[in-house]
Amino acid sequence: MKRTKENTRRSKEFENLVLEHLDMLYGVALRLTRNPTDAQDLTQNTVVKALRFHDRFQEGTYIKAWLLTILRNTFINEYRRKARRPQFVELDGSESGTDQVAEREGQFGPPPSTANEMLELVDDEVRLAVESLPDDFRQAVVMADLQDMSYKEIAEAMDCPLGTVMSRLYRGRRMMREQLHAYAKDRGLAGGKKRR
C-alpha cells in the first residue's frame, strides 16, 4: 500500500513537471507544424507519450531536452506516416482529363526551413557545430541527418555526383565529432580518447 502511494505521488510530481513545459512545447510544435490545430495535436501526443513512458525518464536528465526529443520524434513519425498515406480525390465527372494531370515536381516534403527549426531543438553546442561547418558539408549533413534524405536525393539537390555527397558527409560528420567530443564526453556519450 505504501509503495502504491509513493508511486502515485511520484507520478503526480512528474505530471506537474511535464505540464510546466506545456507552453514551450506548444510554441515549438507551432513552429514545426505552422498550424495551430496540428500544433495542439502534436503537443497533446507529446504529453501523452511523456506521461505514458515516465518510467524511462532518468533522474538528473534535463526534462526540457527529453520532452523536445519526444516532440521531434512524434513530429517526424507523423510526417512520415502522412507521406506514405495515399491521397484521395473525389471526382464528380465534370473534370477534363487532360487539365487535371498531377505535377511530379510537387513532391511532398518538409518545408525548406524545417532543418533550421529542427536545429532549434538541439543544444546550442550542437547547433553551433552544425552552423560552423563549411557550406557544402553543412548542407549534406543537414539533408542526411535532419531531413532524412537519401544519398541520391542529396546528390540531386546539390547537383553533384553521389561520391561527392558521400565524401562531404564523411568529412562533415568527422568535423562534427571533433568539435563535439568534449560535449559528448560530458554527457557520457563518448569514450576517453579523441577519435581521428
Backbone bond lengths (Angstrom), bond angles and torsions (degrees), N, CA, C in turn:
res aa  C-N    CA-C-N  psi(-1)  N-CA   C-N-CA  omega(-1)  CA-C   N-CA-C  phi
1 M - - - 1.455 - - 1.535 110.32 -
2 K 1.344 115.97 -43.50 1.456 120.92 -179.86 1.532 110.68 -62.67
3 R 1.348 115.35 -39.52 1.457 120.66 -179.93 1.533 110.47 -64.25
4 T 1.311 117.86 -40.46 1.459 122.29 179.54 1.525 110.82 -63.64
5 K 1.340 117.12 -43.14 1.463 120.76 178.04 1.521 110.97 -63.37
6 E 1.334 116.52 -40.79 1.462 121.20 178.98 1.532 110.55 -63.91
7 N 1.348 116.94 -44.10 1.464 121.03 178.12 1.525 111.05 -62.94
8 T 1.322 117.31 -40.33 1.459 121.79 178.95 1.524 110.48 -64.29
9 R 1.340 116.38 -41.99 1.457 120.83 179.24 1.530 110.24 -63.61
10 R 1.336 116.89 -44.93 1.466 120.67 179.36 1.521 111.28 -64.10
11 S 1.328 116.69 -40.22 1.465 120.59 178.67 1.522 110.60 -62.38
12 K 1.325 116.66 -41.87 1.466 121.40 179.74 1.530 110.41 -65.94
13 E 1.336 117.36 -41.84 1.465 121.16 177.85 1.525 110.58 -62.00
14 F 1.337 115.76 -42.61 1.460 119.99 179.73 1.532 110.32 -65.28
15 E 1.313 116.70 -42.45 1.465 121.13 178.35 1.528 110.69 -58.73
16 N 1.324 116.93 -44.80 1.466 120.73 178.67 1.527 111.14 -63.17
17 L 1.336 117.06 -38.32 1.460 121.81 178.54 1.528 110.58 -63.63
18 V 1.333 116.61 -42.96 1.463 121.14 178.63 1.525 110.17 -64.53
19 L 1.329 116.89 -44.82 1.460 121.02 -176.91 1.532 112.66 -65.71
20 E 1.328 117.19 -24.25 1.467 120.55 175.68 1.533 111.29 -62.51
21 H 1.328 117.36 -24.71 1.467 122.38 -176.51 1.533 112.51 -100.52
22 L 1.319 117.20 11.40 1.460 121.89 -175.58 1.532 111.97 -59.89
23 D 1.321 117.92 -46.17 1.466 120.81 -178.93 1.523 111.48 -63.47
24 M 1.319 116.54 -41.60 1.459 120.71 179.02 1.538 109.90 -63.38
25 L 1.339 116.73 -43.54 1.464 120.58 179.52 1.526 110.82 -62.11
26 Y 1.325 116.28 -43.50 1.464 120.04 179.94 1.538 110.27 -63.46
27 G 1.320 117.69 -41.09 1.466 121.02 179.64 1.521 111.72 -60.72
28 V 1.331 117.07 -44.82 1.465 120.81 178.87 1.529 109.65 -67.33
29 A 1.337 116.51 -42.39 1.469 120.51 179.43 1.522 110.80 -60.65
30 L 1.320 116.40 -39.08 1.467 120.64 179.54 1.529 110.81 -66.05
31 R 1.340 117.15 -39.23 1.464 119.69 177.09 1.527 111.01 -65.54
32 L 1.335 116.99 -36.46 1.462 120.32 -179.26 1.531 111.91 -73.46
33 T 1.323 117.01 -45.27 1.461 120.43 -173.21 1.518 113.42 -89.20
34 R 1.338 116.36 -28.41 1.469 122.71 -177.26 1.528 112.16 59.96
35 N 1.326 114.67 29.58 1.455 120.19 179.96 1.526 107.36 -150.55
36 P 1.338 119.01 120.95 1.466 120.93 -176.19 1.531 113.96 -57.77
37 T 1.325 117.22 -40.29 1.472 119.61 -179.54 1.521 110.85 -66.23
38 D 1.352 116.62 -46.28 1.466 120.40 178.11 1.528 110.66 -63.76
39 A 1.336 116.68 -36.45 1.471 120.30 178.95 1.522 110.55 -64.88
40 Q 1.334 117.19 -40.49 1.471 120.37 177.59 1.532 110.37 -63.50
41 D 1.343 116.50 -42.89 1.466 120.20 178.82 1.528 111.11 -63.25
42 L 1.334 115.96 -44.15 1.461 120.34 -179.71 1.528 110.71 -63.79
43 T 1.319 116.95 -41.98 1.468 121.05 178.75 1.526 110.17 -63.55
44 Q 1.330 116.37 -44.78 1.468 120.22 -179.94 1.527 110.85 -62.65
45 N 1.334 117.12 -44.91 1.469 120.26 178.95 1.526 111.29 -62.15
46 T 1.320 116.75 -37.63 1.464 121.05 178.73 1.521 110.69 -64.26
47 V 1.338 116.86 -46.30 1.466 120.80 -179.65 1.526 110.64 -64.17
48 V 1.330 116.74 -42.28 1.470 120.09 179.21 1.524 110.56 -60.79
49 K 1.335 116.91 -45.11 1.467 120.40 179.24 1.530 111.21 -64.78
50 A 1.327 116.42 -41.55 1.466 119.66 179.78 1.522 110.61 -61.41
51 L 1.329 116.61 -43.17 1.466 119.89 -179.59 1.524 111.52 -70.61
52 R 1.322 115.76 -37.41 1.467 119.45 -179.77 1.525 111.43 -65.70
53 F 1.320 116.04 -37.12 1.462 120.37 -175.67 1.529 112.09 -108.20
54 H 1.327 116.78 28.27 1.472 118.89 -177.06 1.523 112.49 -62.19
55 D 1.332 117.35 -21.23 1.460 119.71 178.40 1.529 111.62 -69.45
56 R 1.326 117.66 -16.85 1.465 121.31 177.91 1.527 111.99 -86.52
57 F 1.314 115.83 -11.22 1.469 119.97 178.58 1.519 108.49 -74.60
58 Q 1.319 116.35 124.87 1.459 120.76 -178.43 1.516 109.99 -94.77
59 E 1.317 115.52 132.68 1.471 120.85 177.53 1.524 109.15 -53.90
60 G 1.310 116.41 138.48 1.457 121.40 179.99 1.517 113.14 91.77
61 T 1.342 117.10 -11.39 1.458 120.86 177.14 1.518 108.67 -75.45
62 Y 1.307 116.89 144.42 1.457 122.74 178.37 1.524 107.48 -72.09
63 I 1.335 116.93 107.06 1.464 120.69 -171.71 1.518 112.38 -63.80
64 K 1.325 117.91 -33.69 1.469 120.17 179.92 1.525 109.88 -61.34
65 A 1.309 117.68 -45.67 1.463 121.36 179.25 1.527 110.56 -64.94
66 W 1.330 117.12 -39.08 1.466 121.99 179.21 1.523 110.04 -62.96
67 L 1.327 117.20 -45.11 1.469 121.52 179.45 1.532 111.01 -66.70
68 L 1.324 117.22 -40.22 1.463 119.92 179.07 1.526 111.60 -65.92
69 T 1.318 116.95 -33.73 1.458 120.65 175.93 1.523 110.16 -64.33
70 I 1.328 116.65 -44.37 1.464 120.29 177.25 1.521 110.14 -61.25
71 L 1.335 116.97 -44.85 1.462 121.00 -179.68 1.531 110.71 -61.64
72 R 1.329 116.11 -47.48 1.463 119.82 -179.51 1.528 111.53 -61.13
73 N 1.329 117.23 -45.73 1.462 120.34 -179.58 1.524 111.40 -65.09
74 T 1.326 116.87 -38.30 1.465 120.91 177.68 1.521 109.64 -64.21
75 F 1.329 117.24 -43.51 1.464 121.31 178.67 1.528 110.90 -61.31
76 I 1.325 116.91 -47.20 1.469 120.97 -178.81 1.523 110.83 -63.45
77 N 1.327 117.47 -44.57 1.465 120.64 179.64 1.524 111.62 -63.00
78 E 1.319 116.79 -40.58 1.469 121.26 178.51 1.526 109.95 -65.88
79 Y 1.318 117.04 -41.43 1.465 121.58 178.26 1.527 110.07 -60.93
80 R 1.330 116.98 -45.48 1.469 120.53 -179.88 1.525 110.90 -64.63
81 R 1.328 116.44 -40.56 1.463 120.60 179.82 1.530 110.06 -62.29
82 K 1.320 117.07 -42.97 1.470 120.89 179.20 1.523 110.81 -66.67
83 A 1.325 116.84 -36.19 1.468 120.18 -178.99 1.522 111.26 -66.22
84 R 1.341 117.79 -30.75 1.467 121.41 -179.99 1.522 112.35 -83.02
85 R 1.331 116.65 -19.36 1.466 120.40 -176.67 1.524 109.88 -72.80
86 P 1.347 117.52 129.63 1.465 118.70 177.99 1.524 110.46 -69.31
87 Q 1.324 115.53 146.43 1.453 119.56 178.04 1.523 108.83 -91.79
88 F 1.319 116.15 139.16 1.452 122.05 179.02 1.518 108.96 -110.14
89 V 1.308 115.01 133.86 1.454 121.06 178.28 1.519 107.17 -123.29
90 E 1.313 116.08 129.54 1.447 120.40 179.33 1.524 108.76 -92.42
91 L 1.315 116.27 124.11 1.452 121.48 179.53 1.522 108.82 -108.25
92 D 1.333 115.60 139.04 1.460 118.46 179.15 1.520 112.61 -102.63
93 G 1.331 117.22 2.69 1.454 121.03 175.84 1.515 113.74 95.01
94 S 1.316 118.86 -9.67 1.462 120.38 -178.17 1.529 112.33 -93.25
95 E 1.327 117.34 -2.36 1.461 120.66 -178.18 1.516 110.91 -79.34
96 S 1.304 115.45 144.44 1.453 120.94 175.25 1.518 108.04 -83.20
97 G 1.308 117.78 131.51 1.462 122.21 -176.87 1.506 113.22 -63.28
98 T 1.332 118.78 -36.21 1.461 120.92 -176.30 1.523 112.44 -77.31
99 D 1.331 117.46 -26.75 1.464 119.84 -178.03 1.526 112.68 -81.26
100 Q 1.314 117.51 -16.06 1.453 121.18 -172.35 1.526 113.36 -104.72
101 V 1.319 118.55 26.67 1.458 121.80 179.38 1.524 109.00 -70.93
102 A 1.316 115.86 128.41 1.468 120.15 -179.14 1.522 110.36 -72.63
103 E 1.307 116.66 138.90 1.455 121.24 177.59 1.515 109.46 -82.62
104 R 1.329 116.38 131.05 1.465 120.69 -179.58 1.520 110.51 -78.56
105 E 1.344 117.35 -20.34 1.461 119.89 -177.52 1.513 112.12 -67.16
106 G 1.324 117.81 -31.73 1.451 121.46 -174.51 1.506 113.22 -82.71
107 Q 1.312 117.49 52.90 1.460 120.44 -179.40 1.513 110.37 -68.77
108 F 1.301 115.09 146.90 1.455 121.79 -179.10 1.518 108.81 -69.55
109 G 1.298 116.61 127.57 1.457 120.12 179.23 1.503 109.89 -161.39
110 P 1.329 117.36 170.47 1.455 119.53 -178.87 1.520 110.31 -69.18
111 P 1.316 117.08 150.04 1.457 118.39 175.93 1.526 109.42 -62.13
112 P 1.334 117.84 151.55 1.462 120.64 -174.97 1.526 113.61 -54.23
113 S 1.330 118.36 -29.88 1.461 119.76 -176.53 1.521 113.23 -85.69
114 T 1.328 118.18 -0.02 1.461 120.15 -178.24 1.531 111.46 -57.83
115 A 1.323 117.02 -38.53 1.466 119.55 179.96 1.521 110.36 -60.32
116 N 1.336 117.71 -43.64 1.460 120.42 178.45 1.517 110.77 -64.12
117 E 1.316 116.71 -39.73 1.458 119.90 179.08 1.532 110.57 -66.94
118 M 1.336 116.72 -37.53 1.465 119.77 177.17 1.522 110.60 -64.44
119 L 1.340 116.49 -36.25 1.463 120.06 178.92 1.521 111.41 -64.04
120 E 1.343 117.43 -25.55 1.454 120.54 177.62 1.529 111.53 -68.47
121 L 1.327 117.13 -18.49 1.458 121.00 -177.37 1.528 113.03 -85.49
122 V 1.325 117.17 -12.47 1.464 119.67 -178.14 1.522 109.99 -98.74
123 D 1.318 115.87 165.48 1.463 120.74 178.61 1.527 110.03 -62.59
124 D 1.330 115.02 156.02 1.465 120.49 -178.30 1.523 112.17 -57.36
125 E 1.343 117.34 -38.40 1.466 120.27 -178.58 1.530 110.60 -60.43
126 V 1.330 116.86 -42.81 1.463 121.21 -179.12 1.528 109.74 -67.96
127 R 1.323 116.86 -45.82 1.463 120.87 -179.61 1.533 110.37 -59.79
128 L 1.332 116.65 -45.06 1.466 120.21 -179.93 1.533 111.58 -64.84
129 A 1.333 116.35 -36.46 1.469 119.97 178.12 1.525 110.21 -64.87
130 V 1.317 117.73 -42.18 1.467 121.13 177.76 1.525 109.78 -64.16
131 E 1.331 116.48 -46.13 1.466 120.57 -177.25 1.525 112.56 -67.04
132 S 1.345 117.66 -23.55 1.464 120.11 -178.69 1.532 112.93 -82.42
133 L 1.323 117.55 -9.92 1.463 120.06 179.78 1.529 110.11 -67.25
134 P 1.346 116.96 147.73 1.468 118.67 172.05 1.533 109.45 -56.01
135 D 1.313 116.80 149.01 1.459 123.20 -170.28 1.534 113.63 -49.68
136 D 1.345 117.79 -51.00 1.469 120.50 -177.32 1.526 111.79 -62.90
137 F 1.328 116.86 -39.90 1.459 120.49 179.08 1.529 110.41 -68.35
138 R 1.357 115.73 -42.88 1.463 120.43 -179.56 1.528 110.62 -61.07
139 Q 1.326 116.66 -45.44 1.466 119.89 179.87 1.527 110.83 -59.91
140 A 1.305 117.36 -44.85 1.469 121.13 -179.11 1.530 111.01 -63.64
141 V 1.330 116.89 -45.11 1.468 120.84 -179.52 1.531 110.83 -64.28
142 V 1.328 116.85 -44.11 1.470 120.65 -179.58 1.519 110.59 -63.31
143 M 1.346 116.83 -45.87 1.471 119.67 -178.95 1.525 111.58 -63.57
144 A 1.337 116.92 -39.68 1.463 120.43 -177.72 1.525 111.88 -77.18
145 D 1.323 117.02 -48.00 1.462 120.22 -169.41 1.524 114.76 -94.13
146 L 1.321 118.39 -23.39 1.462 120.05 178.15 1.524 112.36 -104.69
147 Q 1.333 116.03 -36.41 1.452 118.80 -176.88 1.521 112.65 -100.56
148 D 1.325 117.05 -0.63 1.469 122.40 175.84 1.524 113.66 56.93
149 M 1.322 116.86 36.83 1.462 120.60 179.73 1.526 109.56 -85.26
150 S 1.330 116.58 148.71 1.466 121.06 177.36 1.526 109.29 -76.35
151 Y 1.337 116.01 164.72 1.460 120.16 178.11 1.532 110.03 -57.81
152 K 1.321 116.34 -41.32 1.458 120.81 -179.17 1.533 110.93 -62.53
153 E 1.335 116.71 -44.46 1.464 120.66 179.20 1.530 111.04 -63.04
154 I 1.335 115.80 -39.53 1.471 119.98 178.93 1.523 110.10 -65.93
155 A 1.335 116.52 -42.41 1.467 120.86 179.25 1.530 110.18 -59.95
156 E 1.329 116.48 -41.76 1.468 119.91 178.86 1.533 110.91 -67.26
157 A 1.337 116.40 -43.05 1.464 120.05 -178.77 1.524 111.60 -66.10
158 M 1.337 116.92 -36.76 1.462 120.89 -177.91 1.530 112.13 -92.26
159 D 1.337 116.19 -4.97 1.454 122.17 179.70 1.530 111.02 54.39
160 C 1.336 115.04 55.39 1.460 120.79 179.48 1.530 108.81 -146.85
161 P 1.338 118.14 163.43 1.462 120.82 179.81 1.535 112.46 -65.42
162 L 1.314 115.17 157.04 1.466 122.30 -179.81 1.532 111.21 -58.71
163 G 1.329 117.04 -40.88 1.462 120.96 179.13 1.523 112.44 -61.26
164 T 1.328 116.53 -35.58 1.469 121.29 178.34 1.523 109.86 -65.98
165 V 1.342 116.43 -41.31 1.469 120.74 177.76 1.524 109.73 -60.56
166 M 1.332 116.41 -47.12 1.465 120.40 -178.19 1.533 110.56 -61.85
167 S 1.333 116.30 -40.05 1.464 120.49 179.00 1.526 111.14 -65.60
168 R 1.344 116.73 -44.55 1.462 120.52 -179.58 1.525 110.87 -64.19
169 L 1.311 116.73 -39.54 1.470 119.97 178.14 1.523 110.89 -64.48
170 Y 1.328 116.16 -45.89 1.465 120.46 -179.53 1.526 110.44 -59.75
171 R 1.333 116.47 -49.07 1.461 120.47 -177.24 1.533 111.26 -69.37
172 G 1.347 117.36 -40.54 1.460 120.72 179.12 1.519 112.04 -63.48
173 R 1.327 116.30 -42.65 1.469 120.17 179.39 1.527 110.76 -68.08
174 R 1.343 116.39 -35.97 1.470 119.53 177.96 1.528 110.55 -64.42
175 M 1.340 116.31 -41.99 1.469 120.11 177.82 1.529 110.28 -62.83
176 M 1.334 116.48 -40.21 1.470 120.74 178.78 1.535 109.97 -62.53
177 R 1.348 116.41 -44.97 1.470 120.27 179.25 1.521 110.89 -58.33
178 E 1.336 116.29 -44.04 1.469 119.87 -178.99 1.523 111.01 -65.04
179 Q 1.331 117.10 -42.33 1.465 120.60 -178.85 1.528 112.23 -69.60
180 L 1.318 116.31 -32.29 1.467 119.93 -173.41 1.531 113.20 -102.86
181 H 1.332 117.15 12.44 1.471 119.42 -177.98 1.533 112.03 -58.83
182 A 1.321 116.65 -49.26 1.478 119.81 -179.32 1.528 110.60 -64.31
183 Y 1.320 116.24 -40.19 1.471 121.95 178.34 1.532 110.49 -59.24
184 A 1.343 115.90 -46.42 1.468 120.47 -179.68 1.523 111.04 -68.19
185 K 1.328 116.43 -38.45 1.467 120.42 -179.76 1.532 110.92 -64.48
186 D 1.344 116.83 -41.60 1.464 121.35 178.61 1.520 111.83 -60.35
187 R 1.318 116.86 -29.19 1.465 121.02 -177.63 1.522 112.39 -100.13
188 G 1.330 116.05 9.11 1.460 120.22 177.27 1.518 113.44 73.19
189 L 1.335 117.09 23.95 1.456 120.84 -177.72 1.514 113.01 -102.03
190 A 1.341 117.90 -3.10 1.470 121.37 -178.62 1.506 108.95 -139.80
191 G 1.337 113.68 154.49 1.457 119.64 176.68 1.509 111.78 -76.78
192 G 1.312 117.24 -174.73 1.450 121.79 -175.73 1.515 113.71 -76.01
193 K 1.349 118.88 -29.91 1.468 120.52 -176.16 1.508 110.59 -87.92
194 K 1.303 115.06 141.52 1.454 121.16 176.72 1.530 108.54 -80.74
195 R 1.337 115.42 128.99 1.459 119.86 -177.54 1.524 109.87 -82.49
196 R 1.323 115.23 143.48 1.474 121.12 178.16 1.500 109.88 -120.29
